[in-house]
């Protein structure tokens, strides 16, 4: 993966891999979309681990183990331990709380705070978290199925 060898990833993918919810779905399209940004997405997706869901292995766990009780567009997962919730969007701002793999609700739109996201905790407190520590279940995810020729990546998609 770290070698960013598109041919190797294609060789390990299903010939009809889903890469979108409305376009061409095949390894040719996968090879086209593996840009620098998408390589980073694929690496992070796989590094976060996953679980089995609906007969497939899905990564990251943020997608595959998402609780049905939380809105997947309004709720975000904190993907690290000991992440400070800050009083303002500043690394030097006081920490209100420390979060570890918590679920938080968006309090601002994506991109509104740049590298920070305003969030609300379950107890109603608001604060700011560095966006790099947050992930939505509708961000990129990779699905794998086992067939006669072994495990193959059958989906690499984002959205709903």
N, C-alpha and C positions, 0 to 999 in steps of 0.2 A: 504494500500500500504506500509506504513512504517513498518508494522509488517513483511513484506516480506513473506507472506503466499501464497506459490505457489498454493496450492489447492484452495484458495479463488479466485485467479486470473484466474485459469483454469475454475472454476465454472462460472465466468463472461465472458468467452471467447466462441466464436463460436467453435464447435467441429472440424471444418476444418480451423482453423485460419492459415493465411499465415505467416510463420516465416522466409522464404527465397525466393529467386527467382530461386530455382532449386532443393530443397530437399523435404523432407516429410513435408506436411502441415497438422498438427493436434495438438490438445492440449497436446498429449504425447510429441511431439517435443518441444512445448513451455515449458513444465515443465522441460525438459532436459536442455534447454538453459538458464534458469533463474539462472545464476551464479551471484556472487557478482557484477561484472562489469555490467552485463545486468540489474540487479535491479536498479543500479544507472542511467543507460540510460533510463529505463522506468519511473523512478521518474522524471528525468529532462524533459523528453519528455512531460509528463502530466502537470508538473508545468508551462511550458511555454504557456499553453493554445493552442487553435486551432480555426479552422473555418470549416464551412460546404463546401464540395467540392464534386462534382459528386455524390450527394445523400448520402454522408457519412460525419461523423464528423471526422476530421483528426487533430491530434496534433503531433508536435508543429506547431504553426502558421508559423514558418520559412519554413515549407514544404507546408502547406495548402494555404498560402497567397503569395507564391513566385511569383514575377512578371515574365512573360514569356520573357521579354526583357533582363533578366540577365541569363548568363550561370550558371547552377546549380553546375558545377564542378569547376569553376574558381572564383565564387563570394561567399562571406560569409556574414552572417548577424551578426551584433553586437547585443547581446541579453540583454544588460543592458543599464542603463543611466550613463552619465558622465564617460565614459571609456577613459582614456588617451591614445592617440597615441604618443608613445615615439620615440625619435630620435635613440635609440638603444635598444637592448633587455635587458634592465636593469630598475628595478623599480625606480632607482635614476636618470635615464636619463631625460633630459628636455622633457616636453610635447609639442608636435607640434600642437596638436588639441585635442578637447574633442568630443567623439563620443557618440551618443545616438540612438540606434536602426537603425544605418546606414548600408548601403550595401557597402562592400569594396571588392577589387579584390586581390586574392592571388598574392604575389610577390615572394613567395618561396614555395617549395613543403611541404605538410603536414609532420610534424615530423622533418623537417630540422632545425628548431629553438628551438626544445625542447618545453618548456612551453610558447614560444613566437611564433607569426606568423608575418612575414613581409607582409605588405599589401600596396595597393595603393588606395588612395582616388579618387573620381570622378574628382577632380581638378588636379590630377597628383602627388600630394605629396605622398611620401613613408614614412613609419614608422613601428613601431612594436606595436602589441597589445597582451596582455596576452591571450593565446589560450582558456582559460576557459570562455572568454567573446565572443567567436566566435562560430558560428554554421553553418554548411552546410545544404542546403535543402535535401541532399541525406544521411544525418545522420539518425539515428533511428527515426521512426515515427510510430504512432499507429492509426489505423483506426477503427471506430465504426459504426455499422449499427443497425437500429431498425427493429426488426422482431416481430412475434407474441408473443414471450416470453420476449420482452423488448430489451434494448440495450445490445449489445455484442461486445467485441473486436474481430474484424475479421482479423486484420493484425497487426503485429509488426515486421517491416523489416527495413533494411538499404540498401542503394545502389540504382541502377537504373535498 
